Amino acid sequence: MFLVDSHCHLDQLDLTMHEGKLSNALANAKTQGVGHMLCVCITLQDFPKVLEIAKTYPHVSASVGLHPNEEVTEAEPTTEELVLLAQDEKIVAIGETGLDYYRSTGDLGWQHERFRQHIRAAKKVKKALIIHSREARADTLRILKEEEASVIGGVMHCFTEDWEMAKAAMDLGFYISFSGIVTFSNAKEIQTVAKQIPLDRILIETDSPYLAPQPYRGKPNEPAYVRKVAEYIAQLRGIDVVELAAQTTNNFFNCFKQARR
């Protein structure tokens, strides 16, 4: 079985259980069938480390972007700056980017503009978008439409919205990615979406080191646990986990326009 963790933060993993070595965490993931990972950038200060990890491990790709909640000490990144950073072949996506009204309050015009800059960069470099959206459903969709993000597409990462949001995102050419949250007993709405979404539009992720799935909830997350997400969704849909793994793997490489390594 070949699984892809479509969204993780390898530069932030808790490596206590792995003798402080990232290589050990990745080896553990391999024992669970995880053959590829996308290491997602959330601050430009951390980008060099993210890219270094991707260059060190052939089965890791990376993104470049600034999370919607992250503060900047200097100027906001411009479209041109993001385009320049995205030139390396190991960079397959722009993001994570988007809107988050849960952690940020007040006048969020700066968040909207940051989002727009990322979309424009993705279109210029022809690399997929990784979208973070929390309590900002209407504005996320509006900006995606206004900026014609459907031209490039991408993924709605760590999906926690309803079917209407999922359908609207898919209509814009986006995949829907489920994290360990889908395994939580109180995540009924997310589970409903995971059951009815077309199989060729699903991705799976850990978002590690955050949001560990059951039975690891509350503990540090890691790429190996994406198998638990796959097993849970397969059970929800009444299909074999091998089938789900194969489909989500194909979806990943289609979404990010990569050749399978």
C-alpha positions in Angstrom: 0.0 0.0 0.0 1.3 3.4 -1.0 0.0 6.4 1.0 0.7 10.1 0.6 0.6 12.6 3.5 -0.5 15.6 1.5 0.1 18.1 4.2 2.6 18.0 7.1 5.1 20.3 8.8 8.2 18.1 9.0 10.3 21.1 10.2 8.1 21.2 13.3 7.7 17.6 14.3 8.2 16.5 17.9 11.1 14.0 17.4 11.3 12.9 21.1 10.1 9.4 20.2 12.6 9.2 17.3 15.9 10.0 19.0 15.7 13.5 17.8 16.1 12.4 14.2 13.7 13.3 11.4 15.0 10.4 9.4 13.7 8.0 12.0 10.2 9.6 11.9 10.2 9.2 8.1 11.3 5.6 8.4 8.4 5.0 10.8 6.1 6.5 8.2 7.5 4.1 5.6 6.6 1.1 7.8 3.0 2.3 7.6 3.0 2.5 3.8 3.6 6.3 3.6 5.6 6.7 0.4 5.4 10.5 -0.1 4.9 13.6 1.9 4.3 17.3 1.2 6.1 19.5 3.7 4.1 22.7 3.9 5.6 26.1 4.7 3.9 28.5 7.0 6.5 31.3 7.5 9.0 32.6 5.1 11.7 32.6 7.8 11.2 28.8 8.0 11.2 28.3 4.2 14.9 27.5 3.9 14.6 24.6 6.3 11.4 23.4 4.6 13.2 23.4 1.2 16.3 21.7 2.7 14.2 18.9 4.0 12.6 18.4 0.6 16.0 18.4 -1.1 17.4 15.9 1.4 14.6 13.3 1.0 13.5 12.3 -2.6 10.1 11.3 -1.3 9.4 14.7 0.2 8.1 17.7 -1.8 7.5 21.2 -0.4 5.5 24.4 -0.7 6.2 28.1 -0.1 3.9 30.5 1.6 2.8 32.5 4.6 0.0 31.2 6.8 -2.9 33.7 7.1 -2.4 34.1 10.8 1.4 34.6 10.8 2.6 38.0 11.6 5.4 39.6 9.6 8.2 41.6 11.1 8.9 43.4 7.8 6.9 43.9 4.6 4.2 41.4 3.4 5.5 39.1 0.6 4.7 40.3 -2.9 3.6 38.2 -5.8 7.1 38.6 -7.3 8.9 37.5 -4.2 6.7 34.4 -3.9 7.3 33.6 -7.6 11.0 33.8 -7.1 11.0 31.5 -4.0 8.8 29.0 -5.9 11.3 28.3 -8.7 12.9 25.2 -7.2 11.6 22.0 -8.7 11.0 20.6 -5.2 8.4 23.3 -4.7 5.1 22.0 -5.9 2.6 24.4 -4.4 2.0 27.9 -3.0 0.7 28.0 0.5 -0.6 27.4 2.9 -2.6 30.5 2.3 -6.2 31.6 2.8 -8.3 33.2 5.5 -8.7 32.5 9.2 -11.3 34.5 11.2 -11.0 32.2 14.2 -7.5 33.3 15.3 -7.5 36.8 13.8 -10.0 39.6 14.5 -10.6 43.2 13.6 -9.9 44.7 10.2 -8.6 41.7 8.2 -8.0 43.5 4.9 -4.3 42.6 5.2 -5.3 38.9 5.3 -7.4 39.3 2.1 -4.5 41.0 0.3 -2.0 38.4 1.4 -4.3 35.7 0.1 -4.6 37.5 -3.2 -0.8 37.8 -3.6 -0.5 34.0 -3.1 -3.2 33.2 -5.7 -1.5 35.5 -8.2 1.9 33.8 -7.6 0.4 30.4 -8.0 -1.1 31.3 -11.3 2.3 32.7 -12.5 4.3 29.7 -11.6 1.5 27.3 -12.5 1.7 25.5 -9.2 -1.3 24.4 -7.0 -2.7 26.4 -4.1 -2.9 25.0 -0.6 -5.9 26.7 1.0 -6.5 27.2 4.8 -10.0 28.4 5.6 -11.5 28.7 9.0 -14.7 30.5 9.8 -14.2 32.5 6.6 -16.3 30.4 4.1 -17.9 33.2 2.1 -14.9 35.4 1.8 -12.6 32.4 0.9 -14.8 31.4 -2.0 -15.4 35.0 -3.1 -11.7 35.8 -3.3 -10.9 32.5 -5.1 -13.5 33.4 -7.7 -12.4 37.0 -8.0 -8.8 36.0 -8.5 -9.8 33.2 -10.9 -8.0 30.6 -8.8 -9.9 27.9 -10.8 -7.2 28.4 -13.5 -4.7 26.7 -11.2 -6.7 24.8 -8.6 -5.3 23.0 -5.6 -6.6 21.7 -2.3 -8.8 22.8 0.6 -6.6 21.5 3.4 -7.8 20.1 6.7 -11.4 20.4 5.6 -13.8 21.2 8.5 -16.7 22.8 6.6 -20.0 21.4 5.2 -21.1 19.8 1.9 -22.0 23.1 0.3 -18.5 24.5 0.9 -17.0 21.3 -0.4 -19.1 21.4 -3.6 -18.3 25.0 -4.2 -14.6 24.4 -3.8 -14.7 21.4 -6.1 -16.6 23.5 -8.7 -13.5 25.8 -8.6 -11.2 22.8 -9.3 -10.1 22.1 -5.8 -9.5 18.8 -4.0 -10.8 18.2 -0.5 -8.3 17.0 2.1 -9.2 15.3 5.4 -7.0 15.3 8.5 -7.2 13.4 11.7 -10.2 15.5 12.7 -12.4 13.2 10.6 -11.8 10.4 13.1 -13.1 12.5 16.1 -16.4 11.3 17.5 -17.9 14.8 17.3 -16.9 15.4 13.7 -20.3 14.2 12.2 -20.6 16.9 9.6 -17.0 16.3 8.3 -17.7 12.6 8.2 -20.8 13.2 6.1 -18.7 15.1 3.6 -16.1 12.4 3.6 -18.7 9.8 2.8 -20.3 11.5 -0.1 -17.5 13.4 -1.8 -16.4 11.8 -5.2 -13.5 9.5 -4.6 -11.4 11.2 -7.3 -11.5 14.5 -5.3 -10.2 13.2 -1.9 -6.8 13.8 -0.4 -5.6 12.7 3.1 -3.2 14.4 5.5 -1.9 14.6 9.0 -1.2 18.3 9.4 1.4 17.0 11.8 2.5 17.8 14.4 -1.1 18.9 15.0 -4.4 17.1 15.1 -3.4 13.5 15.6 -6.2 11.1 14.7 -7.8 8.6 17.0 -6.4 6.7 18.9 -3.5 9.2 19.2 -5.7 12.3 19.8 -4.0 14.8 22.1 -0.5 13.5 21.3 2.1 14.8 18.8 1.1 13.9 15.3 3.4 12.5 12.6 3.2 11.3 9.0 2.9 7.6 9.9 -0.6 8.4 11.3 -2.0 9.3 7.9 -2.7 5.6 7.6 -5.3 6.0 10.4 -7.0 8.7 8.4 -7.1 6.4 5.4 -8.4 3.5 7.3 -11.2 5.6 8.9 -12.4 7.1 5.7 -12.3 3.7 3.9 -14.5 2.3 6.7 -16.9 5.2 6.4 -17.3 4.6 2.7 -17.4 0.8 2.9 -14.4 0.3 0.7 -11.0 -1.4 1.1 -8.3 0.8 2.5 -6.0 -0.3 -0.4 -8.5 1.2 -2.8 -8.6 4.5 -0.9 -4.9 4.6 -0.7 -4.5 4.1 -4.4 -7.1 6.7 -5.3 -5.8 9.4 -2.9 -2.3 8.8 -4.1 -3.3 9.3 -7.7 -5.3 12.4 -6.7 -2.2 13.8 -5.0 0.1 13.5 -8.0 -2.7 14.8 -10.3 -3.3 17.8 -8.0 0.3 18.8 -7.7 1.3 17.8 -11.2 4.1 15.5 -10.1 5.5 12.3 -11.5 5.3 9.6 -8.9 8.8 8.8 -7.6 
